[in-house]
Amino acid sequence: MGTAAAHHSADHSADHWEDAIATGIDPTSWAYAEDYTGEDEVVTGARASAADSGVAPIGPGAAAALSLLAAGVGAKAVVEIGTGTGVSGLALLRGMRADGTLTTVDIDAENQRLARKTFLDAGVASNRFRLIAGAGLDVVTRLTDGHYDLVFCDADRRENTAYLHEALRLLRPGGIVAFAGILTAGRVADPARRDPDTMALRDLIRAVRDDDNLVSALLPTSEGLLTAAKRLK
């Protein structure tokens, strides 16, 4: 390619990305990316149970990202705070090592009964997960330091900063923490929104972004997934 043509191509590419930043991804492309991996009957059943129970599970794009993150770190030990009906837990299990164990915590025992059914219906052996009914902070403070490869949080937004503190204690170097529901239908990005949940999410985003021991990204998939890796020493 000639120099002038190369400059034209570079200028065109820059213009393209500036336009994309200004307008955002178009809805058709976003929906295509969100549904890229597809979901089987077990997951759609878990989503139906969630709807009946008034639980809001993570979207398909975020679920796919969790599977990818778990596979990427070769996760053997994972903590999930907020079991729901098993949508996110199954995504984690499907990305983890075959000998990996998921520890999942939820204050609602009925949610965990439904999650157990989801995992078993998907063919996950019962020794690969342990369900603990209880308040998230009460449970995770009793878990072992530096033992876990990934911590996923989808619970009380106002407790997220405390969960971050616990996650950094629980994670091995190179481990990953992820938080669901970060973008909340545009509320976090809207400076006029000052409700406690939104303010708590902004506090979490700042805490993750400003921690020099973390490498982080805020992914716009589904309802927003804040991810960070604990730096290797």
Helices and strands as residue ranges (DSSP letters): H 3-23, H 27-34, H 41-53, H 60-72, E 77-81, H 87-95, E 101-106, H 109-121, G 126-128, E 129-133, H 136-140, E 148-153, G 157-159, H 160-170, E 171-180, G 184-186, H 196-209, E 214-219, E 225-230
